[in-house]
Amino acid sequence: MNYTLLTFLNLIVMVLLIIVISLQNKSAGLSNVFGSSGNIVQTRRGFEKWLFYATTILGILFVGLSITLLLIK
């Protein structure tokens, strides 16, 4: 593949990874640091589960593309 095309794909994956990470739920705030009693285990469902899988896949793609770009250069 072309180096420019791989760089462009890496940039797209990076932007998508930033978007997916920023969309995830941040409900565990400072209340857990000070000993709140909210120790409830929740399973991921629906959109939250999709975001989790998308984050994992995009992270693996980003690392793979970055290593490939380093080896090609």
Sequence and secondary structure as in RCSB ss.txt:
>XXXX:A:sequence
MNYTLLTFLNLIVMVLLIIVISLQNKSAGLSNVFGSSGNIVQTRRGFEKWLFYATTILGILFVGLSITLLLIK
>XXXX:A:secstr
  HHHHHHHHHHHHHHHHHHHHHS     GGGTTT S        THHHHHHHHHHHHHHHHHHHHHHHHHH 
